[in-house]
Amino acid sequence: MKIIHKILLLLFLASSATFIRPALNDTIESRPVTGIYSLEIGRKNVLATYLSPLHYTGTDVGISGAWSKAMPFNPKKAVMSFDASVNFSNLLNPAETARMVGLTAAFNWGMSWRTMLTQRMQLTVGGSAGIDGGAYYLLRNGNNPVQAMAAVSVSARASLSHPFKIGKLDLLLRDEISIPSLSVFFCPEYGETYYEIYLGNHKGLAHAGWWGNNFRLHNLLSLTFDFGRTATMIGYRFNADTQWANNLNTKIFTHSFVIGIIPGGIGLKKRAPRIVGEKIYSLY
């Protein structure tokens, strides 16, 4: 019985060590996902000559999410990101006699490489691939009351981040810019109805896009307050989306105030770990 007892004890200790070692190794280097959940509200100006030669101006409301994580092959340099957004617009013509509404959505996945320009300032450079689309609907009688929009694009991305303190409060000032550079986008012929497209007239609908005929710029300037277990972000977003094809001109400019919450914080507020380990955050 004593021999059996010793054997069982050795098996228990061996199995415990097997399960404990990976857990300890995992905590040496962890890479939490940083998620930013935001509400955006602002002003939008739309010129869509497929629908009207007039500029329509009004409010734009949206929700967005951005998730990022340090990559396992080089966690202190490589960062993967994914973001998604949905926006609704309510617009009026200059005389306020006609209304246009819009619904758009966008999804992007990207990789960035980060480095320190100075002891405190971080630069990230990378790219992303994404898809976006939606429609603008002119609430009046007409043969072409809707302009559909769709694009698949590859974008160049960059950001600058600088942390600082006000008293005991940790803050991060960050500017992020994205420029879709190569794309394929949808645009019908001038005066072509969607019923004609439905009947089979598919010629000239897809166009290769670059800065000359599909220039777009998305910029977010933000200030993040890191409280430790959570963080709050406020910012200003400027989006410019222009398109020229088939003698149709589309120009969409949006200025938005952004407020977001980041569960888990961004890592500026250092907390004593329960066990020895390192957390590598993706935002800074």
C-alpha positions as CSV (number, residue, x, y, z in Angstrom):
1,M,0.0,0.0,0.0
2,K,2.8,2.4,0.8
3,I,4.3,1.8,-2.7
4,I,1.0,2.4,-4.4
5,H,0.5,5.6,-2.3
6,K,4.0,6.9,-3.3
7,I,3.3,6.1,-7.0
8,L,0.0,8.0,-6.9
9,L,1.6,10.9,-5.1
10,L,4.4,11.1,-7.8
11,L,1.7,10.9,-10.6
12,F,-0.2,13.8,-8.9
13,L,2.9,16.0,-8.6
14,A,3.9,15.3,-12.2
15,S,0.4,16.1,-13.6
16,S,0.3,19.3,-11.5
17,A,3.6,20.4,-12.8
18,T,2.4,19.7,-16.4
19,F,-0.6,21.9,-15.9
20,I,1.1,24.7,-13.9
21,R,4.1,25.3,-16.2
22,P,2.2,26.5,-19.3
23,A,0.1,28.8,-17.1
24,L,3.2,30.4,-15.6
25,N,4.8,30.7,-19.0
26,D,1.7,32.3,-20.5
27,T,1.7,35.0,-17.9
28,I,5.3,36.0,-18.6
29,E,4.2,37.7,-21.8
30,S,0.5,38.5,-22.4
31,R,-0.9,40.4,-25.3
32,P,-4.4,41.8,-24.4
33,V,-6.8,42.9,-27.1
34,T,-7.4,46.7,-27.0
35,G,-11.0,47.5,-28.0
36,I,-12.3,51.0,-28.6
37,Y,-16.1,51.4,-28.8
38,S,-17.1,54.8,-30.0
39,L,-20.1,57.0,-30.8
40,E,-19.6,59.7,-33.4
41,I,-21.8,62.7,-34.3
42,G,-21.0,65.6,-36.6
43,R,-21.7,67.4,-39.9
44,K,-21.6,66.0,-43.4
45,N,-21.6,67.6,-46.8
46,V,-22.5,65.5,-49.9
47,L,-22.3,66.3,-53.6
48,A,-23.5,63.4,-55.6
49,T,-24.2,64.5,-59.2
50,Y,-25.8,61.2,-60.1
51,L,-28.7,62.4,-57.8
52,S,-28.4,66.2,-57.9
53,P,-26.1,69.0,-58.8
54,L,-26.6,70.6,-55.4
55,H,-24.7,70.1,-52.2
56,Y,-26.6,68.5,-49.3
57,T,-25.6,69.3,-45.8
58,G,-26.8,67.9,-42.4
59,T,-26.0,65.6,-39.5
60,D,-24.1,62.4,-39.4
61,V,-24.3,59.8,-36.6
62,G,-22.3,56.7,-36.3
63,I,-21.0,53.9,-34.2
64,S,-17.6,52.3,-34.6
65,G,-15.3,49.7,-33.1
66,A,-11.6,49.3,-33.4
67,W,-9.7,46.3,-32.1
68,S,-5.9,45.8,-32.0
69,K,-3.4,43.3,-30.6
70,A,0.4,42.8,-30.6
71,M,1.4,39.9,-32.8
72,P,3.1,36.8,-31.2
73,F,6.1,36.7,-33.7
74,N,7.2,40.2,-32.7
75,P,4.9,41.6,-30.0
76,K,6.8,44.8,-29.3
77,K,6.9,45.8,-33.0
78,A,4.1,44.2,-35.0
79,V,0.4,45.1,-34.4
80,M,-2.7,43.7,-36.0
81,S,-5.9,45.8,-36.2
82,F,-9.5,45.5,-37.3
83,D,-12.1,48.2,-37.3
84,A,-15.8,48.5,-38.4
85,S,-18.2,51.4,-38.5
86,V,-21.9,52.2,-39.5
87,N,-23.1,55.7,-40.2
88,F,-26.5,57.3,-40.9
89,S,-26.8,60.8,-42.5
90,N,-29.8,63.2,-42.6
91,L,-29.2,65.9,-45.2
92,L,-31.0,68.9,-46.7
93,N,-30.4,70.9,-49.9
94,P,-29.4,74.7,-49.6
95,A,-33.1,75.8,-49.8
96,E,-34.1,73.0,-47.3
97,T,-36.8,71.9,-49.7
98,A,-35.5,68.4,-50.4
99,R,-34.0,65.7,-48.1
100,M,-31.4,63.1,-48.6
101,V,-30.6,60.2,-46.2
102,G,-27.6,58.0,-46.3
103,L,-26.5,54.7,-44.7
104,T,-22.9,53.5,-45.0
105,A,-20.7,50.8,-43.5
106,A,-17.0,50.0,-43.6
107,F,-14.7,47.1,-42.5
108,N,-10.9,47.1,-42.5
109,W,-8.1,44.7,-41.4
110,G,-4.5,45.8,-41.2
111,M,-1.0,45.3,-40.0
112,S,1.4,48.0,-38.7
113,W,5.0,48.2,-37.6
114,R,5.8,50.5,-34.6
115,T,9.0,52.2,-33.5
116,M,10.0,54.9,-31.1
117,L,11.0,58.2,-32.8
118,T,12.1,59.6,-29.4
119,Q,12.1,58.3,-25.9
120,R,8.3,58.9,-25.7
121,M,6.9,59.4,-29.2
122,Q,5.8,56.3,-31.1
123,L,5.3,56.0,-34.8
124,T,3.4,53.2,-36.6
125,V,3.4,52.6,-40.3
126,G,1.5,49.9,-42.2
127,G,-1.3,49.0,-44.5
128,S,-4.8,47.6,-44.5
129,A,-7.4,46.0,-46.8
130,G,-11.0,46.9,-46.5
131,I,-14.5,47.0,-48.0
132,D,-17.0,49.8,-47.7
133,G,-20.4,50.6,-49.2
134,G,-23.8,52.1,-48.7
135,A,-26.4,54.2,-50.4
136,Y,-27.8,57.8,-50.5
137,Y,-31.5,58.2,-51.1
138,L,-33.1,61.4,-52.4
139,L,-36.6,61.6,-51.0
140,R,-38.3,63.0,-54.1
141,N,-39.8,61.6,-57.3
142,G,-37.3,60.7,-60.0
143,N,-35.9,57.9,-62.2
144,N,-32.7,57.7,-60.1
145,P,-33.5,58.4,-56.5
146,V,-30.7,56.2,-55.1
147,Q,-26.9,56.3,-55.5
148,A,-25.3,53.1,-54.4
149,M,-21.6,53.1,-53.4
150,A,-19.2,50.2,-53.0
151,A,-15.4,49.9,-53.0
152,V,-12.7,47.4,-52.1
153,S,-9.4,49.1,-51.3
154,V,-5.8,48.8,-50.0
155,S,-4.8,51.7,-47.8
156,A,-1.6,53.2,-46.3
157,R,-1.8,53.8,-42.6
158,A,0.3,55.8,-40.1
159,S,0.0,57.2,-36.6
160,L,1.9,59.2,-34.0
161,S,1.4,58.8,-30.3
162,H,2.7,60.7,-27.3
163,P,1.9,59.9,-23.7
164,F,2.0,62.6,-20.9
165,K,0.7,63.2,-17.4
166,I,-1.4,65.8,-15.8
167,G,-0.9,65.2,-12.1
168,K,-1.5,61.5,-11.5
169,L,-3.7,61.2,-14.7
170,D,-2.1,59.4,-17.6
171,L,-3.0,60.6,-21.1
172,L,-2.2,59.7,-24.7
173,L,-2.3,62.1,-27.6
174,R,-2.6,60.3,-30.9
175,D,-3.1,61.1,-34.5
176,E,-4.0,58.4,-37.0
177,I,-4.3,58.8,-40.7
178,S,-5.4,56.3,-43.4
179,I,-5.3,56.9,-47.2
180,P,-6.9,54.4,-49.5
181,S,-4.5,54.2,-52.4
182,L,-5.5,51.4,-54.7
183,S,-9.1,50.3,-55.1
184,V,-11.9,48.9,-57.3
185,F,-15.1,50.9,-57.0
186,F,-18.7,50.9,-58.4
187,C,-20.0,53.7,-60.5
188,P,-22.9,53.5,-63.1
189,E,-23.0,55.5,-66.3
190,Y,-24.4,59.1,-66.3
191,G,-28.2,58.7,-66.3
192,E,-28.1,54.9,-66.2
193,T,-30.8,53.5,-64.0
194,Y,-30.4,50.4,-61.8
195,Y,-33.3,48.8,-63.7
196,E,-31.0,48.8,-66.8
197,I,-28.3,47.2,-64.7
198,Y,-30.7,44.6,-63.5
199,L,-31.7,43.8,-67.1
200,G,-28.0,43.1,-67.9
201,N,-26.2,46.3,-68.8
202,H,-23.1,45.7,-66.7
203,K,-20.6,47.5,-68.9
204,G,-18.5,50.2,-67.2
205,L,-19.7,49.6,-63.6
206,A,-16.3,48.6,-62.0
207,H,-13.4,51.1,-62.1
208,A,-9.8,50.9,-61.0
209,G,-9.2,53.6,-58.4
210,W,-6.2,55.6,-57.3
211,W,-5.6,59.1,-55.9
212,G,-6.5,60.7,-59.3
213,N,-10.1,59.4,-59.5
214,N,-10.8,58.1,-56.0
215,F,-9.0,60.2,-53.5
216,R,-9.9,59.5,-49.9
217,L,-8.5,60.5,-46.5
218,H,-9.5,59.4,-43.0
219,N,-8.0,61.1,-40.0
220,L,-8.6,60.8,-36.3
221,L,-7.0,63.1,-33.7
222,S,-7.7,61.7,-30.2
223,L,-6.9,62.2,-26.5
224,T,-7.2,59.1,-24.3
225,F,-7.5,59.2,-20.5
226,D,-6.2,56.0,-19.0
227,F,-7.7,55.3,-15.6
228,G,-6.2,51.8,-15.3
229,R,-9.0,49.3,-15.5
230,T,-10.7,51.4,-18.2
231,A,-9.9,54.4,-20.4
232,T,-11.9,57.1,-22.2
233,M,-11.2,58.6,-25.6
234,I,-12.4,61.9,-27.1
235,G,-11.4,63.0,-30.6
236,Y,-12.1,64.7,-33.8
237,R,-12.5,62.7,-37.0
238,F,-12.2,64.1,-40.6
239,N,-13.2,62.0,-43.6
240,A,-12.9,63.1,-47.2
241,D,-14.2,60.7,-49.9
242,T,-14.1,61.9,-53.5
243,Q,-14.8,60.0,-56.7
244,W,-14.8,60.9,-60.4
245,A,-15.9,58.4,-63.0
246,N,-18.3,58.3,-66.0
247,N,-18.6,62.2,-65.8
248,L,-20.1,61.8,-62.3
249,N,-18.7,63.7,-59.4
250,T,-19.0,62.6,-55.8
251,K,-17.6,64.5,-52.9
252,I,-18.4,63.6,-49.3
253,F,-16.8,65.5,-46.4
254,T,-17.5,64.6,-42.7
255,H,-16.4,66.4,-39.5
256,S,-17.3,64.4,-36.3
257,F,-16.8,64.5,-32.6
258,V,-15.9,61.1,-31.2
259,I,-16.2,59.7,-27.7
260,G,-15.2,56.2,-26.9
261,I,-14.6,53.8,-24.1
262,I,-11.7,51.3,-23.8
263,P,-12.3,48.4,-21.4
264,G,-9.1,47.3,-19.7
265,G,-7.3,50.6,-20.3
266,I,-4.3,51.1,-22.7
267,G,-1.4,50.2,-20.3
268,L,-0.2,53.6,-19.3
269,K,-1.4,53.3,-15.7
270,K,1.0,50.7,-14.4
271,R,-0.5,48.3,-11.8
272,A,1.5,45.8,-9.7
273,P,0.9,42.3,-11.2
274,R,-0.2,39.5,-8.9
275,I,2.6,37.4,-10.5
276,V,5.7,38.4,-12.4
277,G,4.9,39.0,-16.0
278,E,4.7,41.5,-18.9
279,K,1.7,42.9,-20.7
280,I,2.3,44.2,-24.2
281,Y,-0.4,46.6,-25.2
282,S,-1.1,47.4,-28.9
283,L,-2.1,51.1,-28.7
284,Y,1.1,52.3,-27.1
